[in-house]
Amino acid sequence: MDFDLPEELKILKDTVRRFVDKELIPLEREYRPEGEEMPEHILKPLQEKAKAVGLWMLDVPQEYGGAELDLLTRCVISEELFRTVAVPFRNNEVFGPEVRAVLFHCNEEQKERFLYPVLRGEKKVCFAQTEPDAGSDPAGMRTRAIRDGDHYLLNGTKRFITGAGRADYAQVMAVTDAEKRARGGITCLIVDMKSPGVILDRQWPTMMGDAPWQIVFENVKVPAANVIGKEGEGFSLAQKWLQEGRIRGHGARCLGIAGRALDMMMDYSQYRVTFGRPLADRQAVQFMVADSAMELHAARLMVYECAWRHDQGEDVRNLAYMVKIMCTEMAGRVVDRSIQVHGGVGLTKDLPLEWWYRQVRSIRITEGATEVLRWRLAQNLIKAHKPQ
């Protein structure tokens, strides 16, 4: 077994770290992305610099002009990128347009209308699955799409939809077969946000500073040609995207947050003197450093293994559940300890710690609450277990 990253991946990791240290962390003194996106006057120069060092469209397949990096590589990049708070919590476009992976399942005609304009930065798309009464339970989804000739009539409500206010299109998950639901009765429809009956009902300001939208669909006519994949495939398409999100968007993100919080904890403990001695000499602080380092190391191994197995084509559903649970809870503890070591200054907005504290608390709920994932993980493990 080899636990070292390949040499070329180490070089890429160092490139991203230098970019973050030089271009992004200095922005923290003057800018915090409390909204959903980075202002254009800040984003555009960063994107040009990212292109210059080869950090562009890393998630996008080569056939569409992207780098087509595997998931392990993207996790390593995300770990470095999210060491800074100078990137938005939800939509991060520093390394290229935000492309929801479901769009890559478009047919050729749909790619011309939806995918390519997003890749060129001409259009924006949001993903709409969460509902007021369904949450983490897609089987409780109430949004319905009923076939009527060459179109569907869409009715329902989606909540906590990031980027809906600026989106040209929404990828909407809707029930097309009430008997099957999550077992093959949910379909992905591309909905023009300017269609009659699409209502941006309200925003929900959150502790993260962003304000995702509630969207109401009232008899919205959606062309049948706007179905992504086949009717009934929506849930499986969404789960594949969400699974990668749990590994990279939650797991690797938390590695980056916890890693820098630990570095800050150790730095501060060495030069902060209390009662005539550095904090680093105090056993209570030493234990916090040791516990944080152990938990971070274990979480990193879990993320890297899960991403590697995913790249080998293995079923990593259970591992992805473990990654999201382990990493989000680990990062919360490490950030909390770092705040404690910093004392009063750790509570201020001069440091990124309070922002991370809110962020890691938030992602214990989004895209699968930890309690739901624990329950699903236990169900899968018990079902697969053969009694001795």
MOPEFEN-V292702 format. One record per residue. N is the residue number from 0. BURIAL is b if it has 9 or more other C-alpha atoms within 8 Angstrom, else e. D_LAST is the distance of its C-alpha to the last C-alpha in Angstrom with 1 decimal. Layout:
BEGIN
((N:BURIAL:D_LAST) (N:BURIAL:D_LAST))
END
This chain:
BEGIN
((0:e:29.7) (1:e:32.8) (2:e:33.0) (3:e:36.7) (4:e:38.2) (5:e:40.3) (6:e:44.0) (7:e:45.3) (8:b:42.9) (9:b:44.1) (10:e:47.6) (11:b:46.9) (12:b:45.2) (13:e:48.3) (14:b:50.5) (15:b:48.8) (16:b:48.9) (17:e:52.7) (18:b:53.3) (19:b:51.5) (20:b:53.4) (21:e:56.7) (22:b:56.8) (23:b:54.4) (24:b:54.0) (25:e:57.9) (26:b:57.9) (27:b:56.0) (28:e:59.2) (29:e:60.9) (30:e:58.3) (31:e:55.1) (32:b:53.6) (33:b:53.2) (34:b:53.6) (35:b:51.6) (36:b:53.5) (37:b:55.6) (38:e:59.4) (39:e:60.9) (40:e:63.3) (41:e:60.5) (42:b:58.0) (43:e:60.3) (44:e:61.4) (45:b:57.8) (46:b:56.8) (47:e:59.7) (48:e:58.7) (49:b:55.1) (50:b:56.4) (51:e:58.5) (52:e:55.6) (53:e:53.4) (54:b:51.1) (55:b:51.6) (56:b:49.4) (57:b:46.3) (58:b:43.9) (59:b:46.1) (60:b:45.6) (61:e:48.2) (62:e:49.7) (63:e:50.8) (64:e:52.3) (65:b:49.4) (66:b:47.5) (67:b:44.2) (68:b:42.2) (69:e:38.4) (70:b:36.3) (71:b:35.7) (72:b:39.5) (73:b:40.1) (74:b:37.7) (75:b:39.6) (76:b:42.9) (77:b:41.8) (78:b:40.7) (79:b:44.3) (80:b:46.0) (81:b:44.5) (82:b:45.7) (83:b:48.8) (84:b:49.7) (85:b:52.5) (86:b:50.4) (87:b:49.7) (88:b:46.5) (89:e:45.9) (90:b:48.1) (91:b:48.6) (92:b:51.1) (93:b:52.3) (94:b:50.7) (95:b:51.5) (96:b:51.4) (97:b:48.4) (98:e:46.9) (99:b:44.1) (100:e:41.7) (101:b:41.8) (102:b:45.4) (103:e:44.4) (104:e:43.1) (105:b:46.7) (106:e:48.5) (107:e:51.7) (108:e:54.0) (109:b:51.9) (110:b:51.8) (111:b:55.6) (112:e:55.7) (113:b:52.8) (114:b:51.1) (115:b:54.1) (116:b:56.1) (117:b:53.3) (118:b:53.0) (119:e:56.8) (120:e:56.6) (121:e:58.8) (122:b:56.3) (123:b:53.5) (124:b:50.4) (125:b:48.0) (126:b:44.5) (127:b:44.3) (128:b:40.9) (129:b:40.6) (130:b:42.1) (131:e:43.2) (132:e:40.7) (133:b:37.9) (134:e:37.2) (135:b:33.7) (136:e:33.0) (137:b:34.5) (138:e:33.6) (139:e:36.3) (140:b:38.9) (141:b:42.3) (142:b:44.5) (143:b:45.5) (144:b:47.1) (145:e:48.7) (146:b:50.1) (147:e:53.9) (148:e:55.4) (149:e:55.3) (150:b:54.0) (151:b:51.5) (152:b:52.5) (153:b:50.4) (154:b:50.1) (155:b:48.0) (156:b:47.7) (157:b:45.9) (158:b:45.7) (159:b:45.3) (160:b:46.4) (161:b:47.5) (162:b:50.6) (163:b:51.6) (164:e:55.1) (165:e:55.9) (166:b:53.9) (167:b:55.7) (168:b:52.6) (169:b:49.3) (170:b:46.1) (171:b:45.2) (172:b:41.9) (173:b:42.8) (174:b:41.2) (175:b:42.7) (176:b:40.4) (177:e:39.5) (178:e:37.0) (179:b:34.8) (180:b:35.5) (181:b:32.8) (182:e:31.2) (183:b:34.5) (184:b:37.3) (185:b:38.5) (186:b:41.2) (187:b:42.8) (188:b:46.6) (189:b:49.2) (190:b:51.7) (191:e:55.1) (192:b:55.5) (193:e:59.2) (194:b:58.5) (195:e:60.1) (196:b:57.7) (197:b:55.7) (198:e:56.3) (199:b:55.4) (200:e:55.0) (201:e:54.5) (202:b:53.0) (203:b:50.4) (204:e:51.4) (205:e:48.4) (206:e:48.0) (207:b:47.8) (208:e:51.4) (209:b:50.5) (210:b:51.2) (211:b:49.1) (212:b:50.5) (213:b:49.9) (214:b:50.9) (215:b:51.9) (216:b:52.2) (217:b:54.7) (218:e:55.2) (219:b:54.9) (220:b:55.7) (221:b:53.3) (222:b:54.1) (223:b:51.4) (224:e:52.1) (225:b:50.5) (226:b:46.9) (227:b:44.8) (228:b:42.6) (229:e:42.1) (230:b:42.1) (231:b:38.6) (232:b:37.4) (233:b:38.4) (234:b:35.1) (235:e:33.4) (236:b:36.4) (237:b:36.4) (238:e:32.7) (239:e:33.2) (240:b:36.2) (241:b:34.5) (242:b:31.5) (243:b:33.9) (244:b:35.7) (245:b:32.8) (246:b:32.3) (247:b:36.0) (248:b:37.9) (249:b:35.8) (250:b:33.8) (251:b:36.6) (252:b:39.2) (253:b:37.6) (254:b:37.5) (255:b:41.2) (256:b:42.0) (257:b:40.0) (258:b:41.4) (259:b:45.0) (260:b:44.5) (261:b:43.1) (262:e:46.1) (263:b:48.5) (264:b:46.9) (265:b:47.5) (266:e:51.0) (267:b:52.2) (268:b:50.8) (269:b:52.9) (270:e:56.3) (271:e:56.0) (272:b:57.6) (273:e:57.4) (274:e:59.0) (275:e:60.2) (276:e:56.9) (277:b:54.8) (278:b:51.7) (279:b:49.7) (280:e:50.5) (281:e:48.8) (282:e:45.4) (283:e:44.3) (284:b:45.2) (285:b:43.6) (286:e:40.3) (287:b:40.6) (288:b:41.3) (289:e:38.4) (290:e:35.8) (291:b:37.2) (292:b:37.1) (293:e:33.5) (294:b:32.3) (295:b:34.5) (296:e:33.3) (297:e:29.6) (298:b:30.6) (299:b:32.7) (300:e:29.9) (301:b:27.7) (302:b:30.6) (303:b:31.6) (304:e:28.1) (305:b:27.7) (306:b:31.2) (307:b:30.8) (308:b:27.7) (309:b:29.6) (310:b:32.5) (311:e:30.4) (312:e:29.6) (313:e:25.9) (314:e:24.5) (315:b:24.8) (316:e:24.6) (317:e:21.9) (318:e:23.6) (319:b:26.9) (320:b:25.7) (321:b:24.8) (322:b:28.1) (323:b:30.2) (324:b:28.6) (325:b:28.6) (326:b:32.0) (327:b:34.0) (328:b:32.9) (329:b:33.5) (330:b:36.9) (331:b:37.8) (332:b:37.2) (333:b:39.1) (334:b:42.1) (335:b:42.2) (336:b:42.4) (337:b:45.1) (338:b:47.1) (339:e:46.9) (340:b:48.1) (341:b:50.9) (342:e:52.0) (343:e:54.6) (344:e:55.1) (345:b:51.5) (346:b:52.2) (347:e:55.1) (348:e:55.2) (349:e:56.7) (350:b:53.2) (351:b:50.4) (352:b:48.0) (353:b:48.7) (354:b:48.4) (355:b:45.0) (356:b:43.9) (357:b:44.7) (358:b:43.2) (359:b:39.7) (360:b:39.7) (361:b:40.5) (362:b:37.9) (363:b:35.1) (364:b:36.1) (365:e:37.4) (366:e:35.5) (367:b:32.4) (368:b:32.3) (369:b:29.7) (370:e:28.3) (371:b:27.9) (372:b:26.3) (373:b:23.8) (374:e:23.0) (375:e:22.7) (376:b:20.6) (377:e:18.1) (378:e:18.1) (379:b:17.6) (380:e:14.7) (381:e:12.8) (382:e:13.9) (383:e:12.6) (384:e:9.1) (385:e:6.4) (386:e:3.8) (387:e:0.0))
END
